[in-house]
Amino acid sequence: MEALNKAEQLEAAQALINAIEQDDEDRIKTELMALTNARESALFQQIGKLTRELHEALNNFKVDARLVDLTHNDMPDTRDRLNYVIQTTEEAAHKTLGYIDKTLPLANELKQTAAKLNESWQRFRNREMSA
């Protein structure tokens, strides 16, 4: 069934209302089916149109010579650049962790010295020791 135009849709809707008012179940089903078929027909036409457009786009995608050139020339270069970024990031992370490992004992020693100094300062303030 072809898609109904606006006037036909209004007529079918009015017929549905009349069938509901008259409690005629067979006519209700018939009118609902007519409206549903019209809606489905329009939906299927749109899906068909989108499918054709997608098919054409995919065919154009395959034919585009720039894509072949891009995959052979630019993609390997991009892959090499990304590998370089990954490698340098990894090296920087290892260096940073190495520096942290080296400075951790110094930080602990500094913490202990600061604790001792704080303890002495508190004793001095409490006049438990002389200058």
Contacts in CASP RR format, 6 or more apart in sequence:
PFRMAT RR
TARGET T0000
AUTHOR 0000-0000-0000
METHOD contacts of the structure
MODEL  1
MEALNKAEQLEAAQALINAIEQDDEDRIKTELMALTNARESALFQQIGKL
TRELHEALNNFKVDARLVDLTHNDMPDTRDRLNYVIQTTEEAAHKTLGYI
DKTLPLANELKQTAAKLNESWQRFRNREMSA
1 34 0 8 1.000
1 37 0 8 1.000
1 38 0 8 1.000
1 41 0 8 1.000
2 38 0 8 1.000
2 41 0 8 1.000
3 38 0 8 1.000
3 41 0 8 1.000
3 42 0 8 1.000
3 45 0 8 1.000
4 12 0 8 1.000
4 34 0 8 1.000
4 35 0 8 1.000
4 38 0 8 1.000
8 38 0 8 1.000
9 35 0 8 1.000
9 38 0 8 1.000
12 31 0 8 1.000
12 34 0 8 1.000
12 35 0 8 1.000
12 38 0 8 1.000
13 35 0 8 1.000
15 27 0 8 1.000
15 31 0 8 1.000
16 28 0 8 1.000
16 31 0 8 1.000
16 32 0 8 1.000
16 35 0 8 1.000
18 27 0 8 1.000
19 27 0 8 1.000
19 28 0 8 1.000
19 30 0 8 1.000
19 31 0 8 1.000
20 28 0 8 1.000
61 67 0 8 1.000
120 129 0 8 1.000
123 129 0 8 1.000
124 131 0 8 1.000
END
